[in-house]
């Protein structure tokens, strides 16, 4: 009941009717795996500088429909943040405005469920832009892959310490690291985690995929 109330309240705040379909119930079989790169980890002060996303359908990543955009920040990048995300000021020279970027992302994602690692942070950063430019928080269903991983592991190894670090999950699932701290690459790797968690069993302390070799 409360969920429906807050959804309706959120919908009333929508300033751009072009995005009213975000509130439609989704009945499809596609998922949008999203990642952001930011100037820092302060949700109030820092900015998104890159958004990457891919669509997962039928246990496949649809790379032909990938989304990747650089976003112009409101302040200069710090040397500390550049060391982490490796995005330099020259790479952002032709970056898009936050308003353009977030609207393009919404057109890409539509009302599909959003999947991510540490998704709460990405959603908080994206919501800063959606609230500013169209008046709402993202109404999409959200799926956190580390929670899915934890639920699977704790069911198989009760009372165990579950390492939820990204690299540890990738290693345990026997998945390849394809380059970190790039929003698109991180989205692709997160999509691999999501697919494998949906289609595997755990045997002899190793993950065995039912579908893929």
N, C-alpha and C positions, 0 to 999 in steps of 0.2 A: 504493500500500500504506500509506504513512504517513498519507495523507489519511483513509483509512478507519479507521486506528487512532485518530487524534485525534478523529474524528467519534464513534466509539464511546465514547471516554473522556469526551468532552463530554456525550454522552447519559446516561452513568451518573451524572453530576452533577445531572441534572434533579431538582428538588425538587417540582415541581408537575406531576403526570401529565396535567393538562388540556392541557398543551402538548407532549405526546409526538409529536403529528402534525407538529411542526416538522421532525422528522428523517426524515419520509417523503420518498421521491423525488418530485419534482414533474414531472408530465408534461403540464401544461396550457400555455396560450398567453398567460397574463397576467403582467405585470411590475408590481412596486410601486416607484414612484419616490418616494424619501423625502428629506426635508431636516429639519434641526433648527436651532433658534436656541438659543444658550447664553449663559451669563453671561460667558464668555471663552473663550480658546483653550487653556487648561491642562487637559489631559484628566484629570488627577488631582484638581484642586482645583475646577474649574468644574462647573456644573450645566446640564442641559437645562431650558429654560423654555418651549419650544414644539416640537411635532412636527407636520409636515405631510406628507401622502402622497396620491398618486393612483395609480389603476390604468390601465395601458396595455394595450389589447387590439386586435388587428387594426388597428394604426396609428391608434387613436383613444384619446383620454384620456377615461376614464369619470368625468366630474365628478359624476355622480349618486352615485358611491361614494367621494367624496373623504373624507379623514381629516384633522382638524385639532384639536389639543388644547393647552391651556396647562397648564404644569406648575409646581407651587409649588417655588421654589428653597429651598435650605437657608440661604442668606444674602441680604443685601440686594443689590439691583442697584447697580452702580457707574454714575456719570454717563457714564463713557466707553463702557460697554457699551450703555447706553440710546441713545446717539447712533448706534450702529451698527444695532441691531435694532429700535429705536423701540418697544420693549415697556416700558411703564411699570408701576410697582408697582400702580397702580389697575387695570390690565388683568389683573393676576395675583391680584387680591383673591379671586376665586372659582375660582382655578386648582385643578386636581386634584392629588392626591398623586402622587409619582413612581411608586409601586407601581401605583396605578389606571391611570395614563397608559400605562405600559409594557405592562401586560397588555391594555389596550384596543388598543394598537398591534399587539401580537402576534396578537390575534384578527382584526384587520383584514388584516395582511400574510400570516398563515398561513405556508405553506412556499414561497410564490412567490419567485422571484429578486428581489433588491433592486438598484435602479438609483439612481445619484446622481452628483453632482459633488463632488469632494473627499470621496468616500464613506467613505474610510478613517477620517476624523475623526468623521463621523456614526455610523459603526458602533462606534467606540471609545467614544463617549459613550452610545450605546444599550446597549452591552455592560456598562457600569458598572451599569446598572439591571437588566438581565437576570441578571447574575451575582449581584447582591444579592438579588433577589426570587425567582428561580426556579433559580438555581445554574449557569446555562450561558451560553456565548457564542452569539450568533446563528449558527445553522448554515446559513442561507440562502445560496444562490449570490449572488455580488456582481458587479455590472457597473459599471465606472467610465466615464462618458461622455467624460471628457477623454482617456482612453486610446484609446477608439474613434475619437475625432476625430484624435488624433495618428497612429494607424495609417493612417487614410485619407489624411491630408495628406502624410505622409512617403512614402507609396507613389506619390503623384502629383508631389510636389516634393522629390525626394531631396536631402539635405544642407541643406535650408532650416531657418531658425529658425521653430519652430512656437509661436505665441503661445497659451498654454493658459488665459489669463484668461477668466473666465466671460463678461464683456461682449464680449470679442474674438471668442469662439466664436459668441455670439449674432449679432453683427454679420456675421461671415463667412458664417453660414448664413442670413442675411437673415430673422432671427426677431425678433419684437417683445418689447421689455422691458415687463413688465406690473407693475413694482413690485418692488423688491429688499428683501432682509432681512425678508421675511415667509416663514415656513416653507412655507406652502401655495403662495404665489406662486412661490417658488423651485423647489418640486417641480414645479409646472406647467411652468415654463420649461425645467427640466431634462428633463421628459418630451418637450417639443417638440424639444429637441436630440436626444434618443434616437431619436424617430420619424424625424426628418429624416436622421439618419446611417444609418438602416436603409433609406431609400428615396430616395436621391439619387445623382446623379453630379456630378462637378466638371468644368466646362466654361468655357473662356476666363476662368479665374481667378474664376469665380462658381459658387456652388452652385445646381444646378438640380434641383428636386424632381420625381421621376417621377410622384408620386401627387397632390400638392396644388399648388394655384395660389398 
